[in-house]
Amino acid sequence: MGKLLVLVLLVVIAVWLIKRALRASSGADPAVKKPIQGELVTCARCGLNLPREEAREAGGVLFCSEEHARLGRS
Ligand SMILES: [Zn+2]
């Protein structure tokens, strides 16, 4: 009977540890739900929306990448 009690106790501890691990991994995940900071701008070449700080400016127009800035407006 004593062995059964230990087994039950181990199962309860295991379930508790798994639940805790799942809560920790799903609760603290700021990388997935990162809010978009700053204003969104549109690439003049492909129309992609991206944060202002990630955009490249060329000739007073905003682009999503160095390549699109080089290619210019579509
Ligand atoms: Zn683009």
N, CA, C, O and the ligand as a Tripos MOL2 file, in Angstrom:
@<TRIPOS>MOLECULE
protein
  297   295    75     0     0
PROTEIN
NO_CHARGES

@<TRIPOS>ATOM
      1 N           0.8380   -1.2110    0.0000 N.3       1 MET1
      2 CA          0.0000    0.0000    0.0000 C.3       1 MET1
      3 C           0.8700    1.2570    0.0000 C.2       1 MET1
      4 O           0.5340    2.2690   -0.6150 O.2       1 MET1
      5 N           1.9700    1.1650    0.6910 N.am      2 GLY2
      6 CA          2.8910    2.2980    0.7610 C.3       2 GLY2
      7 C           3.4710    2.6510   -0.5920 C.2       2 GLY2
      8 O           3.6370    3.8260   -0.9200 O.2       2 GLY2
      9 N           3.7860    1.6010   -1.3980 N.am      3 LYS3
     10 CA          4.3420    1.8340   -2.7400 C.3       3 LYS3
     11 C           3.3380    2.5570   -3.6400 C.2       3 LYS3
     12 O           3.6930    3.4490   -4.4110 O.2       3 LYS3
     13 N           2.0550    2.1380   -3.5130 N.am      4 LEU4
     14 CA          0.9940    2.7540   -4.3190 C.3       4 LEU4
     15 C           0.8610    4.2430   -3.9900 C.2       4 LEU4
     16 O           0.6560    5.0730   -4.8750 O.2       4 LEU4
     17 N           0.9800    4.5520   -2.7250 N.am      5 LEU5
     18 CA          0.8720    5.9420   -2.2840 C.3       5 LEU5
     19 C           1.9990    6.7870   -2.8750 C.2       5 LEU5
     20 O           1.7780    7.9170   -3.3100 O.2       5 LEU5
     21 N           3.2080    6.2250   -2.8840 N.am      6 VAL6
     22 CA          4.3660    6.9160   -3.4520 C.3       6 VAL6
     23 C           4.1590    7.1210   -4.9510 C.2       6 VAL6
     24 O           4.4780    8.1820   -5.4870 O.2       6 VAL6
     25 N           3.6170    6.0890   -5.6330 N.am      7 LEU7
     26 CA          3.3660    6.1660   -7.0710 C.3       7 LEU7
     27 C           2.3600    7.2730   -7.3940 C.2       7 LEU7
     28 O           2.5610    8.0600   -8.3190 O.2       7 LEU7
     29 N           1.2800    7.3200   -6.6180 N.am      8 VAL8
     30 CA          0.2470    8.3500   -6.8090 C.3       8 VAL8
     31 C           0.8550    9.7360   -6.5920 C.2       8 VAL8
     32 O           0.5850   10.6780   -7.3370 O.2       8 VAL8
     33 N           1.6630    9.8300   -5.5760 N.am      9 LEU9
     34 CA          2.3070   11.1070   -5.2530 C.3       9 LEU9
     35 C           3.2220   11.5570   -6.3970 C.2       9 LEU9
     36 O           3.2490   12.7360   -6.7510 O.2       9 LEU9
     37 N           3.9720   10.6030   -6.9730 N.am     10 LEU10
     38 CA          4.8670   10.9190   -8.0910 C.3      10 LEU10
     39 C           4.0790   11.3890   -9.3190 C.2      10 LEU10
     40 O           4.4890   12.3190  -10.0130 O.2      10 LEU10
     41 N           2.9390   10.7300   -9.5750 N.am     11 VAL11
     42 CA          2.0950   11.1200  -10.7110 C.3      11 VAL11
     43 C           1.5740   12.5390  -10.5020 C.2      11 VAL11
     44 O           1.5850   13.3560  -11.4230 O.2      11 VAL11
     45 N           1.1200   12.8210   -9.2900 N.am     12 VAL12
     46 CA          0.5900   14.1580   -8.9820 C.3      12 VAL12
     47 C           1.6780   15.2130   -9.1720 C.2      12 VAL12
     48 O           1.4180   16.2790   -9.7300 O.2      12 VAL12
     49 N           2.8910   14.9190   -8.7120 N.am     13 ILE13
     50 CA          4.0070   15.8640   -8.8600 C.3      13 ILE13
     51 C           4.3570   16.0440  -10.3440 C.2      13 ILE13
     52 O           4.6250   17.1590  -10.7910 O.2      13 ILE13
     53 N           4.3520   14.9420  -11.1000 N.am     14 ALA14
     54 CA          4.6690   15.0000  -12.5260 C.3      14 ALA14
     55 C           3.6560   15.8660  -13.2790 C.2      14 ALA14
     56 O           4.0300   16.6960  -14.1080 O.2      14 ALA14
     57 N           2.3680   15.6620  -12.9810 N.am     15 VAL15
     58 CA          1.3040   16.4450  -13.6270 C.3      15 VAL15
     59 C           1.4620   17.9270  -13.2760 C.2      15 VAL15
     60 O           1.2900   18.7990  -14.1270 O.2      15 VAL15
     61 N           1.7860   18.1920  -12.0290 N.am     16 TRP16
     62 CA          1.9460   19.5720  -11.5780 C.3      16 TRP16
     63 C           3.1170   20.2530  -12.2920 C.2      16 TRP16
     64 O           3.0420   21.4150  -12.6910 O.2      16 TRP16
     65 N           4.2150   19.4740  -12.4370 N.am     17 LEU17
     66 CA          5.3890   20.0310  -13.1210 C.3      17 LEU17
     67 C           5.1020   20.3090  -14.5990 C.2      17 LEU17
     68 O           5.5310   21.3290  -15.1400 O.2      17 LEU17
     69 N           4.3700   19.3900  -15.2510 N.am     18 ILE18
     70 CA          4.0250   19.5690  -16.6720 C.3      18 ILE18
     71 C           3.1270   20.7940  -16.8430 C.2      18 ILE18
     72 O           3.3390   21.6130  -17.7380 O.2      18 ILE18
     73 N           2.1220   20.9070  -15.9730 N.am     19 LYS19
     74 CA          1.2100   22.0600  -16.0420 C.3      19 LYS19
     75 C           1.9610   23.3800  -15.8540 C.2      19 LYS19
     76 O           1.6940   24.3750  -16.5280 O.2      19 LYS19
     77 N           2.9030   23.3510  -14.9210 N.am     20 ARG20
     78 CA          3.6870   24.5570  -14.6300 C.3      20 ARG20
     79 C           4.5560   24.9280  -15.8290 C.2      20 ARG20
     80 O           4.6890   26.1020  -16.1770 O.2      20 ARG20
     81 N           5.1500   23.8970  -16.4630 N.am     21 ALA21
     82 CA          6.0160   24.1340  -17.6250 C.3      21 ALA21
     83 C           5.2130   24.6970  -18.7950 C.2      21 ALA21
     84 O           5.6690   25.5950  -19.5030 O.2      21 ALA21
     85 N           4.0040   24.1520  -18.9860 N.am     22 LEU22
     86 CA          3.1450   24.6200  -20.0780 C.3      22 LEU22
     87 C           2.7210   26.0610  -19.8440 C.2      22 LEU22
     88 O           2.7040   26.8700  -20.7720 O.2      22 LEU22
     89 N           2.3800   26.3760  -18.6090 N.am     23 ARG23
     90 CA          1.9510   27.7380  -18.2780 C.3      23 ARG23
     91 C           3.0990   28.7340  -18.4770 C.2      23 ARG23
     92 O           2.8940   29.8530  -18.9460 O.2      23 ARG23
     93 N           4.3160   28.3000  -18.1100 N.am     24 ALA24
     94 CA          5.4830   29.1690  -18.2350 C.3      24 ALA24
     95 C           5.8080   29.4540  -19.6920 C.2      24 ALA24
     96 O           6.1930   30.5680  -20.0470 O.2      24 ALA24
     97 N           5.6480   28.4220  -20.5450 N.am     25 SER25
     98 CA          6.0080   28.6030  -21.9590 C.3      25 SER25
     99 C           4.9670   29.4040  -22.7160 C.2      25 SER25
    100 O           5.3110   30.1500  -23.6320 O.2      25 SER25
    101 N           3.6750   29.2610  -22.3430 N.am     26 SER26
    102 CA          2.6260   29.9780  -23.0690 C.3      26 SER26
    103 C           2.3850   31.3660  -22.4940 C.2      26 SER26
    104 O           1.9670   32.2750  -23.2110 O.2      26 SER26
    105 N           2.6480   31.5310  -21.2010 N.am     27 GLY27
    106 CA          2.3690   32.8050  -20.5550 C.3      27 GLY27
    107 C           3.3690   33.8780  -20.9080 C.2      27 GLY27
    108 O           2.9940   34.9900  -21.2830 O.2      27 GLY27
    109 N           4.6550   33.5460  -20.7890 N.am     28 ALA28
    110 CA          5.6950   34.5380  -21.0300 C.3      28 ALA28
    111 C           6.2840   34.3570  -22.4230 C.2      28 ALA28
    112 O           7.3000   33.6840  -22.5930 O.2      28 ALA28
    113 N           5.6570   34.9470  -23.3930 N.am     29 ASP29
    114 CA          6.1500   34.8570  -24.7680 C.3      29 ASP29
    115 C           5.9860   36.2060  -25.4610 C.2      29 ASP29
    116 O           5.1420   36.3410  -26.3470 O.2      29 ASP29
    117 N           6.7650   37.1890  -25.0790 N.am     30 PRO30
    118 CA          6.5830   38.5230  -25.6650 C.3      30 PRO30
    119 C           7.0620   38.6140  -27.1110 C.2      30 PRO30
    120 O           6.7010   39.5470  -27.8280 O.2      30 PRO30
    121 N           7.8720   37.6500  -27.5410 N.am     31 ALA31
    122 CA          8.4090   37.7030  -28.9060 C.3      31 ALA31
    123 C           7.3250   37.4610  -29.9470 C.2      31 ALA31
    124 O           7.3730   38.0190  -31.0430 O.2      31 ALA31
    125 N           6.3280   36.6150  -29.5950 N.am     32 VAL32
    126 CA          5.2810   36.2890  -30.5670 C.3      32 VAL32
    127 C           4.3160   37.4570  -30.7280 C.2      32 VAL32
    128 O           3.9830   37.8570  -31.8430 O.2      32 VAL32
    129 N           3.8760   37.9930  -29.6010 N.am     33 LYS33
    130 CA          2.8960   39.0780  -29.6540 C.3      33 LYS33
    131 C           3.5840   40.4320  -29.4970 C.2      33 LYS33
    132 O           3.2250   41.2160  -28.6180 O.2      33 LYS33
    133 N           4.5340   40.6940  -30.3160 N.am     34 LYS34
    134 CA          5.2390   41.9680  -30.2380 C.3      34 LYS34
    135 C           4.3970   43.0520  -30.9020 C.2      34 LYS34
    136 O           4.0860   42.9460  -32.0880 O.2      34 LYS34
    137 N           4.0310   44.0700  -30.1730 N.am     35 PRO35
    138 CA          3.2130   45.1130  -30.7800 C.3      35 PRO35
    139 C           4.0170   45.9260  -31.7990 C.2      35 PRO35
    140 O           5.2120   46.1690  -31.6300 O.2      35 PRO35
    141 N           3.3350   46.3270  -32.8350 N.am     36 ILE36
    142 CA          3.9940   47.1170  -33.8690 C.3      36 ILE36
    143 C           4.2220   48.5210  -33.3280 C.2      36 ILE36
    144 O           3.2860   49.2180  -32.9370 O.2      36 ILE36
    145 N           5.4720   48.9090  -33.3180 N.am     37 GLN37
    146 CA          5.8010   50.2160  -32.7580 C.3      37 GLN37
    147 C           5.9040   51.2590  -33.8750 C.2      37 GLN37
    148 O           6.3720   50.9830  -34.9800 O.2      37 GLN37
    149 N           5.4590   52.4320  -33.5450 N.am     38 GLY38
    150 CA          5.5320   53.5230  -34.4970 C.3      38 GLY38
    151 C           4.4880   53.3840  -35.5860 C.2      38 GLY38
    152 O           3.6660   52.4680  -35.5700 O.2      38 GLY38
    153 N           4.5330   54.2880  -36.5140 N.am     39 GLU39
    154 CA          3.5430   54.2770  -37.5780 C.3      39 GLU39
    155 C           3.9340   53.3170  -38.6960 C.2      39 GLU39
    156 O           5.1110   53.0270  -38.9120 O.2      39 GLU39
    157 N           2.9250   52.8380  -39.3930 N.am     40 LEU40
    158 CA          3.1690   51.9420  -40.5100 C.3      40 LEU40
    159 C           3.2600   52.7530  -41.7970 C.2      40 LEU40
    160 O           2.4840   53.6830  -42.0220 O.2      40 LEU40
    161 N           4.2190   52.3830  -42.6320 N.am     41 VAL41
    162 CA          4.3520   53.0470  -43.9200 C.3      41 VAL41
    163 C           4.2450   51.9960  -45.0160 C.2      41 VAL41
    164 O           4.3910   50.8030  -44.7480 O.2      41 VAL41
    165 N           3.9980   52.4170  -46.2140 N.am     42 THR42
    166 CA          3.8240   51.5050  -47.3340 C.3      42 THR42
    167 C           4.9750   51.6610  -48.3190 C.2      42 THR42
    168 O           5.3610   52.7740  -48.6760 O.2      42 THR42
    169 N           5.5090   50.5370  -48.7470 N.am     43 CYS43
    170 CA          6.5890   50.5410  -49.7330 C.3      43 CYS43
    171 C           6.0530   51.0450  -51.0670 C.2      43 CYS43
    172 O           5.0260   50.5720  -51.5530 O.2      43 CYS43
    173 N           6.7560   52.0070  -51.6520 N.am     44 ALA44
    174 CA          6.3020   52.5940  -52.9090 C.3      44 ALA44
    175 C           6.4800   51.6280  -54.0770 C.2      44 ALA44
    176 O           5.9130   51.8300  -55.1510 O.2      44 ALA44
    177 N           7.2670   50.5830  -53.8610 N.am     45 ARG45
    178 CA          7.5320   49.6140  -54.9320 C.3      45 ARG45
    179 C           6.5390   48.4510  -54.9120 C.2      45 ARG45
    180 O           5.8880   48.1640  -55.9170 O.2      45 ARG45
    181 N           6.4290   47.7820  -53.7530 N.am     46 CYS46
    182 CA          5.6100   46.5610  -53.6940 C.3      46 CYS46
    183 C           4.3570   46.7200  -52.8400 C.2      46 CYS46
    184 O           3.5170   45.8200  -52.8130 O.2      46 CYS46
    185 N           4.2130   47.8470  -52.1410 N.am     47 GLY47
    186 CA          3.0080   48.0790  -51.3620 C.3      47 GLY47
    187 C           3.0080   47.4000  -50.0070 C.2      47 GLY47
    188 O           1.9750   47.3580  -49.3390 O.2      47 GLY47
    189 N           4.1480   46.8670  -49.5870 N.am     48 LEU48
    190 CA          4.2510   46.1940  -48.2880 C.3      48 LEU48
    191 C           4.1720   47.2170  -47.1560 C.2      48 LEU48
    192 O           4.7740   48.2890  -47.2260 O.2      48 LEU48
    193 N           3.4200   46.8660  -46.1170 N.am     49 ASN49
    194 CA          3.3440   47.7220  -44.9350 C.3      49 ASN49
    195 C           4.4280   47.3240  -43.9400 C.2      49 ASN49
    196 O           4.5970   46.1400  -43.6470 O.2      49 ASN49
    197 N           5.1520   48.2870  -43.4280 N.am     50 LEU50
    198 CA          6.2160   48.0200  -42.4650 C.3      50 LEU50
    199 C           6.3880   49.2180  -41.5510 C.2      50 LEU50
    200 O           6.0100   50.3360  -41.8990 O.2      50 LEU50
    201 N           6.9690   48.9750  -40.3610 N.am     51 PRO51
    202 CA          7.1930   50.1000  -39.4500 C.3      51 PRO51
    203 C           8.1000   51.1630  -40.0670 C.2      51 PRO51
    204 O           9.0020   50.8530  -40.8440 O.2      51 PRO51
    205 N           7.8510   52.3860  -39.7170 N.am     52 ARG52
    206 CA          8.5820   53.5200  -40.2670 C.3      52 ARG52
    207 C          10.0970   53.3900  -40.0820 C.2      52 ARG52
    208 O          10.8740   53.7340  -40.9730 O.2      52 ARG52
    209 N          10.5080   52.8790  -38.8940 N.am     53 GLU53
    210 CA         11.9400   52.7990  -38.6020 C.3      53 GLU53
    211 C          12.6610   51.7230  -39.4130 C.2      53 GLU53
    212 O          13.8900   51.7210  -39.4850 O.2      53 GLU53
    213 N          11.9000   50.8020  -40.0280 N.am     54 GLU54
    214 CA         12.5290   49.7590  -40.8430 C.3      54 GLU54
    215 C          12.5380   50.1310  -42.3250 C.2      54 GLU54
    216 O          13.1370   49.4270  -43.1380 O.2      54 GLU54
    217 N          11.8890   51.2160  -42.6700 N.am     55 ALA55
    218 CA         11.7750   51.5940  -44.0670 C.3      55 ALA55
    219 C          13.0210   52.3490  -44.5410 C.2      55 ALA55
    220 O          13.6920   53.0190  -43.7550 O.2      55 ALA55
    221 N          13.3160   52.2290  -45.8340 N.am     56 ARG56
    222 CA         14.4130   52.9970  -46.4430 C.3      56 ARG56
    223 C          13.7990   54.1700  -47.2040 C.2      56 ARG56
    224 O          12.7480   54.0370  -47.8300 O.2      56 ARG56
    225 N          14.4540   55.2910  -47.1430 N.am     57 GLU57
    226 CA         13.9380   56.4500  -47.8570 C.3      57 GLU57
    227 C          14.8570   56.7730  -49.0260 C.2      57 GLU57
    228 O          16.0790   56.8010  -48.8860 O.2      57 GLU57
    229 N          14.2550   57.0130  -50.1610 N.am     58 ALA58
    230 CA         15.0240   57.3790  -51.3520 C.3      58 ALA58
    231 C          14.1990   58.3460  -52.1760 C.2      58 ALA58
    232 O          13.0980   58.0220  -52.6200 O.2      58 ALA58
    233 N          14.7310   59.5130  -52.3710 N.am     59 GLY59
    234 CA         14.0410   60.5310  -53.1530 C.3      59 GLY59
    235 C          12.7230   60.9560  -52.5500 C.2      59 GLY59
    236 O          11.7770   61.2630  -53.2760 O.2      59 GLY59
    237 N          12.6470   60.9780  -51.2160 N.am     60 GLY60
    238 CA         11.4290   61.4040  -50.5430 C.3      60 GLY60
    239 C          10.3440   60.3510  -50.5280 C.2      60 GLY60
    240 O           9.2250   60.6280  -50.0970 O.2      60 GLY60
    241 N          10.6490   59.1440  -50.9900 N.am     61 VAL61
    242 CA          9.6790   58.0570  -51.0060 C.3      61 VAL61
    243 C          10.2060   56.9260  -50.1340 C.2      61 VAL61
    244 O          11.4170   56.7350  -50.0230 O.2      61 VAL61
    245 N           9.3000   56.1800  -49.5170 N.am     62 LEU62
    246 CA          9.6910   55.1040  -48.6080 C.3      62 LEU62
    247 C           9.5970   53.7420  -49.2810 C.2      62 LEU62
    248 O           8.6840   53.4640  -50.0590 O.2      62 LEU62
    249 N          10.5790   52.9020  -48.9520 N.am     63 PHE63
    250 CA         10.6230   51.5490  -49.5170 C.3      63 PHE63
    251 C          10.8640   50.5370  -48.4050 C.2      63 PHE63
    252 O          11.3400   50.8940  -47.3270 O.2      63 PHE63
    253 N          10.5310   49.2630  -48.6690 N.am     64 CYS64
    254 CA         10.6450   48.2190  -47.6480 C.3      64 CYS64
    255 C          12.0690   47.7070  -47.5310 C.2      64 CYS64
    256 O          12.4610   47.2310  -46.4660 O.2      64 CYS64
    257 N          12.8520   47.7920  -48.5980 N.am     65 SER65
    258 CA         14.1990   47.2270  -48.5650 C.3      65 SER65
    259 C          15.1460   48.0810  -49.3980 C.2      65 SER65
    260 O          14.7350   48.9520  -50.1650 O.2      65 SER65
    261 N          16.4260   47.7950  -49.2140 N.am     66 GLU66
    262 CA         17.4730   48.5010  -49.9600 C.3      66 GLU66
    263 C          17.3020   48.2820  -51.4640 C.2      66 GLU66
    264 O          17.5220   49.1820  -52.2750 O.2      66 GLU66
    265 N          16.9010   47.0520  -51.8060 N.am     67 GLU67
    266 CA         16.7330   46.7020  -53.2110 C.3      67 GLU67
    267 C          15.6000   47.4940  -53.8610 C.2      67 GLU67
    268 O          15.7430   48.0080  -54.9700 O.2      67 GLU67
    269 N          14.4740   47.5840  -53.1540 N.am     68 HIS68
    270 CA         13.3450   48.3290  -53.7020 C.3      68 HIS68
    271 C          13.6350   49.8300  -53.7580 C.2      68 HIS68
    272 O          13.1390   50.5290  -54.6420 O.2      68 HIS68
    273 N          14.4350   50.3220  -52.8160 N.am     69 ALA69
    274 CA         14.8340   51.7280  -52.8600 C.3      69 ALA69
    275 C          15.6770   51.9980  -54.0910 C.2      69 ALA69
    276 O          15.5870   53.0610  -54.7050 O.2      69 ALA69
    277 N          16.5070   51.0080  -54.4450 N.am     70 ARG70
    278 CA         17.3690   51.1240  -55.6240 C.3      70 ARG70
    279 C          16.5460   51.0650  -56.9180 C.2      70 ARG70
    280 O          16.8150   51.7790  -57.8830 O.2      70 ARG70
    281 N          15.5220   50.1760  -56.9010 N.am     71 LEU71
    282 CA         14.6990   49.9960  -58.0980 C.3      71 LEU71
    283 C          13.7550   51.1830  -58.3240 C.2      71 LEU71
    284 O          13.3680   51.4690  -59.4570 O.2      71 LEU71
    285 N          13.3900   51.8720  -57.2310 N.am     72 GLY72
    286 CA         12.5150   53.0290  -57.3660 C.3      72 GLY72
    287 C          11.0490   52.6270  -57.4130 C.2      72 GLY72
    288 O          10.6940   51.4680  -57.1990 O.2      72 GLY72
    289 N          10.2190   53.6040  -57.6960 N.am     73 ARG73
    290 CA          8.7660   53.3840  -57.7080 C.3      73 ARG73
    291 C           8.3780   52.4570  -58.8430 C.2      73 ARG73
    292 O           9.0250   52.4150  -59.8890 O.2      73 ARG73
    293 N           7.3030   51.7130  -58.6110 N.am     74 SER74
    294 CA          6.8000   50.8110  -59.6560 C.3      74 SER74
    295 C           5.9230   51.5870  -60.6250 C.2      74 SER74
    296 O           5.4000   51.0130  -61.5800 O.2      74 SER74
    297 ZN          9.0290   46.7970  -51.3640 Zn       75 ZN75
@<TRIPOS>BOND
     1     1     2 1
     2     2     3 1
     3     3     4 2
     4     3     5 am
     5     5     6 1
     6     6     7 1
     7     7     8 2
     8     7     9 am
     9     9    10 1
    10    10    11 1
    11    11    12 2
    12    11    13 am
    13    13    14 1
    14    14    15 1
    15    15    16 2
    16    15    17 am
    17    17    18 1
    18    18    19 1
    19    19    20 2
    20    19    21 am
    21    21    22 1
    22    22    23 1
    23    23    24 2
    24    23    25 am
    25    25    26 1
    26    26    27 1
    27    27    28 2
    28    27    29 am
    29    29    30 1
    30    30    31 1
    31    31    32 2
    32    31    33 am
    33    33    34 1
    34    34    35 1
    35    35    36 2
    36    35    37 am
    37    37    38 1
    38    38    39 1
    39    39    40 2
    40    39    41 am
    41    41    42 1
    42    42    43 1
    43    43    44 2
    44    43    45 am
    45    45    46 1
    46    46    47 1
    47    47    48 2
    48    47    49 am
    49    49    50 1
    50    50    51 1
    51    51    52 2
    52    51    53 am
    53    53    54 1
    54    54    55 1
    55    55    56 2
    56    55    57 am
    57    57    58 1
    58    58    59 1
    59    59    60 2
    60    59    61 am
    61    61    62 1
    62    62    63 1
    63    63    64 2
    64    63    65 am
    65    65    66 1
    66    66    67 1
    67    67    68 2
    68    67    69 am
    69    69    70 1
    70    70    71 1
    71    71    72 2
    72    71    73 am
    73    73    74 1
    74    74    75 1
    75    75    76 2
    76    75    77 am
    77    77    78 1
    78    78    79 1
    79    79    80 2
    80    79    81 am
    81    81    82 1
    82    82    83 1
    83    83    84 2
    84    83    85 am
    85    85    86 1
    86    86    87 1
    87    87    88 2
    88    87    89 am
    89    89    90 1
    90    90    91 1
    91    91    92 2
    92    91    93 am
    93    93    94 1
    94    94    95 1
    95    95    96 2
    96    95    97 am
    97    97    98 1
    98    98    99 1
    99    99   100 2
   100    99   101 am
   101   101   102 1
   102   102   103 1
   103   103   104 2
   104   103   105 am
   105   105   106 1
   106   106   107 1
   107   107   108 2
   108   107   109 am
   109   109   110 1
   110   110   111 1
   111   111   112 2
   112   111   113 am
   113   113   114 1
   114   114   115 1
   115   115   116 2
   116   115   117 am
   117   117   118 1
   118   118   119 1
   119   119   120 2
   120   119   121 am
   121   121   122 1
   122   122   123 1
   123   123   124 2
   124   123   125 am
   125   125   126 1
   126   126   127 1
   127   127   128 2
   128   127   129 am
   129   129   130 1
   130   130   131 1
   131   131   132 2
   132   131   133 am
   133   133   134 1
   134   134   135 1
   135   135   136 2
   136   135   137 am
   137   137   138 1
   138   138   139 1
   139   139   140 2
   140   139   141 am
   141   141   142 1
   142   142   143 1
   143   143   144 2
   144   143   145 am
   145   145   146 1
   146   146   147 1
   147   147   148 2
   148   147   149 am
   149   149   150 1
   150   150   151 1
   151   151   152 2
   152   151   153 am
   153   153   154 1
   154   154   155 1
   155   155   156 2
   156   155   157 am
   157   157   158 1
   158   158   159 1
   159   159   160 2
   160   159   161 am
   161   161   162 1
   162   162   163 1
   163   163   164 2
   164   163   165 am
   165   165   166 1
   166   166   167 1
   167   167   168 2
   168   167   169 am
   169   169   170 1
   170   170   171 1
   171   171   172 2
   172   171   173 am
   173   173   174 1
   174   174   175 1
   175   175   176 2
   176   175   177 am
   177   177   178 1
   178   178   179 1
   179   179   180 2
   180   179   181 am
   181   181   182 1
   182   182   183 1
   183   183   184 2
   184   183   185 am
   185   185   186 1
   186   186   187 1
   187   187   188 2
   188   187   189 am
   189   189   190 1
   190   190   191 1
   191   191   192 2
   192   191   193 am
   193   193   194 1
   194   194   195 1
   195   195   196 2
   196   195   197 am
   197   197   198 1
   198   198   199 1
   199   199   200 2
   200   199   201 am
   201   201   202 1
   202   202   203 1
   203   203   204 2
   204   203   205 am
   205   205   206 1
   206   206   207 1
   207   207   208 2
   208   207   209 am
   209   209   210 1
   210   210   211 1
   211   211   212 2
   212   211   213 am
   213   213   214 1
   214   214   215 1
   215   215   216 2
   216   215   217 am
   217   217   218 1
   218   218   219 1
   219   219   220 2
   220   219   221 am
   221   221   222 1
   222   222   223 1
   223   223   224 2
   224   223   225 am
   225   225   226 1
   226   226   227 1
   227   227   228 2
   228   227   229 am
   229   229   230 1
   230   230   231 1
   231   231   232 2
   232   231   233 am
   233   233   234 1
   234   234   235 1
   235   235   236 2
   236   235   237 am
   237   237   238 1
   238   238   239 1
   239   239   240 2
   240   239   241 am
   241   241   242 1
   242   242   243 1
   243   243   244 2
   244   243   245 am
   245   245   246 1
   246   246   247 1
   247   247   248 2
   248   247   249 am
   249   249   250 1
   250   250   251 1
   251   251   252 2
   252   251   253 am
   253   253   254 1
   254   254   255 1
   255   255   256 2
   256   255   257 am
   257   257   258 1
   258   258   259 1
   259   259   260 2
   260   259   261 am
   261   261   262 1
   262   262   263 1
   263   263   264 2
   264   263   265 am
   265   265   266 1
   266   266   267 1
   267   267   268 2
   268   267   269 am
   269   269   270 1
   270   270   271 1
   271   271   272 2
   272   271   273 am
   273   273   274 1
   274   274   275 1
   275   275   276 2
   276   275   277 am
   277   277   278 1
   278   278   279 1
   279   279   280 2
   280   279   281 am
   281   281   282 1
   282   282   283 1
   283   283   284 2
   284   283   285 am
   285   285   286 1
   286   286   287 1
   287   287   288 2
   288   287   289 am
   289   289   290 1
   290   290   291 1
   291   291   292 2
   292   291   293 am
   293   293   294 1
   294   294   295 1
   295   295   296 2
@<TRIPOS>SUBSTRUCTURE
     1 MET1         2 RESIDUE 1 A MET
     2 GLY2         6 RESIDUE 1 A GLY
     3 LYS3        10 RESIDUE 1 A LYS
     4 LEU4        14 RESIDUE 1 A LEU
     5 LEU5        18 RESIDUE 1 A LEU
     6 VAL6        22 RESIDUE 1 A VAL
     7 LEU7        26 RESIDUE 1 A LEU
     8 VAL8        30 RESIDUE 1 A VAL
     9 LEU9        34 RESIDUE 1 A LEU
    10 LEU10       38 RESIDUE 1 A LEU
    11 VAL11       42 RESIDUE 1 A VAL
    12 VAL12       46 RESIDUE 1 A VAL
    13 ILE13       50 RESIDUE 1 A ILE
    14 ALA14       54 RESIDUE 1 A ALA
    15 VAL15       58 RESIDUE 1 A VAL
    16 TRP16       62 RESIDUE 1 A TRP
    17 LEU17       66 RESIDUE 1 A LEU
    18 ILE18       70 RESIDUE 1 A ILE
    19 LYS19       74 RESIDUE 1 A LYS
    20 ARG20       78 RESIDUE 1 A ARG
    21 ALA21       82 RESIDUE 1 A ALA
    22 LEU22       86 RESIDUE 1 A LEU
    23 ARG23       90 RESIDUE 1 A ARG
    24 ALA24       94 RESIDUE 1 A ALA
    25 SER25       98 RESIDUE 1 A SER
    26 SER26      102 RESIDUE 1 A SER
    27 GLY27      106 RESIDUE 1 A GLY
    28 ALA28      110 RESIDUE 1 A ALA
    29 ASP29      114 RESIDUE 1 A ASP
    30 PRO30      118 RESIDUE 1 A PRO
    31 ALA31      122 RESIDUE 1 A ALA
    32 VAL32      126 RESIDUE 1 A VAL
    33 LYS33      130 RESIDUE 1 A LYS
    34 LYS34      134 RESIDUE 1 A LYS
    35 PRO35      138 RESIDUE 1 A PRO
    36 ILE36      142 RESIDUE 1 A ILE
    37 GLN37      146 RESIDUE 1 A GLN
    38 GLY38      150 RESIDUE 1 A GLY
    39 GLU39      154 RESIDUE 1 A GLU
    40 LEU40      158 RESIDUE 1 A LEU
    41 VAL41      162 RESIDUE 1 A VAL
    42 THR42      166 RESIDUE 1 A THR
    43 CYS43      170 RESIDUE 1 A CYS
    44 ALA44      174 RESIDUE 1 A ALA
    45 ARG45      178 RESIDUE 1 A ARG
    46 CYS46      182 RESIDUE 1 A CYS
    47 GLY47      186 RESIDUE 1 A GLY
    48 LEU48      190 RESIDUE 1 A LEU
    49 ASN49      194 RESIDUE 1 A ASN
    50 LEU50      198 RESIDUE 1 A LEU
    51 PRO51      202 RESIDUE 1 A PRO
    52 ARG52      206 RESIDUE 1 A ARG
    53 GLU53      210 RESIDUE 1 A GLU
    54 GLU54      214 RESIDUE 1 A GLU
    55 ALA55      218 RESIDUE 1 A ALA
    56 ARG56      222 RESIDUE 1 A ARG
    57 GLU57      226 RESIDUE 1 A GLU
    58 ALA58      230 RESIDUE 1 A ALA
    59 GLY59      234 RESIDUE 1 A GLY
    60 GLY60      238 RESIDUE 1 A GLY
    61 VAL61      242 RESIDUE 1 A VAL
    62 LEU62      246 RESIDUE 1 A LEU
    63 PHE63      250 RESIDUE 1 A PHE
    64 CYS64      254 RESIDUE 1 A CYS
    65 SER65      258 RESIDUE 1 A SER
    66 GLU66      262 RESIDUE 1 A GLU
    67 GLU67      266 RESIDUE 1 A GLU
    68 HIS68      270 RESIDUE 1 A HIS
    69 ALA69      274 RESIDUE 1 A ALA
    70 ARG70      278 RESIDUE 1 A ARG
    71 LEU71      282 RESIDUE 1 A LEU
    72 GLY72      286 RESIDUE 1 A GLY
    73 ARG73      290 RESIDUE 1 A ARG
    74 SER74      294 RESIDUE 1 A SER
    75 ZN75       297 GROUP 0 **** ****
